[in-house]
Amino acid sequence: TLETLLLKSTKFEKEFSIVTYLPPNYNTSGDPYGSLFLFDGLWYTNPKQIPTPTILNRL
């Protein structure tokens, strides 16, 4: 699941979109999950360009 959050920066005086992905059956009470950080904006959130959720679900 992709979820978009807005981060307000007082230093840059603007808002930044942060998109988080949680795998199916995500469980907060289990072992910690690994992290992956992607910095190319909309490329990774548009499934027609890069199907990020599909790729991550198959790992």
C-alpha positions in Angstrom: 0.0 0.0 0.0 1.3 3.4 -0.9 0.4 6.3 1.4 1.3 10.0 0.8 2.2 12.2 3.7 3.1 16.0 3.6 6.1 17.3 5.5 6.2 21.0 6.1 9.6 22.5 6.1 10.2 25.8 7.9 13.7 26.0 6.6 12.7 25.7 2.9 9.2 27.3 3.4 7.4 24.6 1.5 5.8 21.2 1.7 7.4 18.0 0.6 5.4 14.8 -0.3 6.7 11.7 1.3 5.3 8.4 0.0 5.5 5.3 2.2 4.9 1.7 1.2 3.7 -1.0 3.5 3.6 -4.7 2.3 0.5 -6.8 2.4 -0.2 -8.2 5.9 2.1 -5.6 7.5 2.4 -6.4 11.2 3.7 -3.9 13.7 4.1 -6.4 16.5 6.5 -8.7 14.5 10.2 -8.4 13.5 11.3 -5.0 12.2 11.1 -4.5 8.4 14.0 -3.4 6.3 14.0 0.1 4.7 14.5 1.3 1.2 14.7 5.0 0.3 14.0 6.2 -3.2 14.6 9.8 -4.2 13.3 10.3 -7.8 9.8 11.5 -7.0 6.9 10.4 -9.0 8.8 7.8 -11.0 8.4 5.3 -8.2 4.8 6.2 -7.3 3.4 5.9 -10.8 2.8 2.2 -11.6 2.8 2.9 -15.4 6.4 4.1 -15.1 7.9 1.9 -12.3 5.5 -0.6 -10.6 7.2 -0.2 -7.2 4.5 -2.0 -5.1 4.5 -5.0 -7.4 8.3 -5.1 -7.3 8.5 -4.8 -3.5 5.7 -7.4 -3.0 7.8 -9.9 -4.9 10.9 -9.6 -2.8 
